[in-house]
């Protein structure tokens, strides 16, 4: 049994999360995510559905062997073959668990065409079989929240008597409201014989956007295990998100005095990794882990944050593994945020100077979504700006099936024309090699991206590049009907921004984000 105030975190990212259409992970990716979950302090990892495929079996088996502290669980339907296969996969774990389930609502009973008595008998037999193999058995009545109350009590009691140690109550279609979720758990604990000897769990889907609220309400009702996934991945609209329930328990410990073993500082790292391997990007405004979760653009909000962080943040970004709060500058930003950002860049301006720059800043912000450090520096140096040191004068590229691909380039560097010819793995690589030959540098290309502005074979291509040099990051962008020409200009523009950084940054300050768009 768990302590009365301890909530176990059961992560099913590798099982229910991977069931999201298109979210399939490779064997090595599953092992990597399992290791991160284990390190973060997840109590139970549902590593997969071993009977589903040989690949799933191998992944669950390998995760079971490698697990250090988490209980490793596999899913099985209510039949001996599934349960045996599940046990074969998880038995290698230091702490194995078999999770078996069957749909108990009228809609789900109709699928195997079982009567209530026939289903009750199957539950008894399969849970008993699982318990004979493993002393840690979890049982779930799928679609429990739409199962008749009397029948739900009956089958839960049968599962407990057959040896289940955890009873999971799934809201399979996300239909329940929080008050119902809490009441259902509370009533089951009060009415089912033997309920005091098992752990009740909750598994909530997010079809109506209430998964996290329903899970927390279930804990209030007596549940001591929450089933969840990283980033809320899962069938249809997804599941309860691990990061949301964990941080809610942490932040509102005053009214929900429960504890978990989760190291919250690892949340952001695993969130981003799961987003990468699953291919499911995290929406910008998602709670806790979204890009904008700790970003403030409104002038009123930025002013409040500069005076006292707690005015608009209920948790610290450092608590989830972020370096700090972000105050992106845009058209909603005010003078306080602009002054603070300029001060960070090393500029101590008088009020009249700030007012002049603020007017031009607002005009610029109306024309672009976000104003970067380089844009601000350009405003400050507007009356003393030097022309770009590097310019593309001409470019001729030879490419096709017969290599090597070659780029003949003429550049103007500090007013003097220089030229070279370079080869590469494709026309863009050859072009970039030519630039580097004419202007040697240590900058590393972090991003190269091409998008079409218009349709058709004569579409204008917009190329974006991001480069990094000694911790400085610069982006360059250019558009042209010739993709290779646009690529060369974008690359050169980014180099020019890095040179601006070297020459115009205030002494002692390292600007981390600059951008430039070729017009």
Secondary structure, DSSP 8 states (H G I E B T S, - for coil): ---TTB-EEEE-TTTTGGGSTT----HHHHHHHHHHHHHHT-SEEEEE-TTS-HHHHHHHHHHHHH-SSSEEEEEEESSHHHHHHHHHHHTTSSSEEEEEEEE-SHHHHHHHT--HHHHHHHHHHHHHHHHHH-S-EEEEEETGGGS-HHHHHHHHHHHHHHT-SEEEEEETTS---HHHHHHHHHHHHHHSTTGGGSEEEEEEB-TTS-HHHHHHHHHHHT--EEEEBGGG--STT-B-BHHHHHHHHHHTTTTS--B----GGGHHHHHHHHHHHH-----TT-TTTSTTTTB--SHHHHHHHHH-GGGT-SS-GGGGT-S--B--B-TT--HHHHHHHHHHTT----HHHHHHHHHHHHHHHTTSS-B-HHHHHHHHTGGG----SEEEEEEEEE-SSSS-EEEEEEEEETTEEEEEEEEESSHHHHHHHHHHHHS----EEEEEEEEESSSSTT--EEEEEEEEETTEEEEEEEEESSHHHHHHHHHHHHHHHHHHHHHHS-TT-----EEEE--
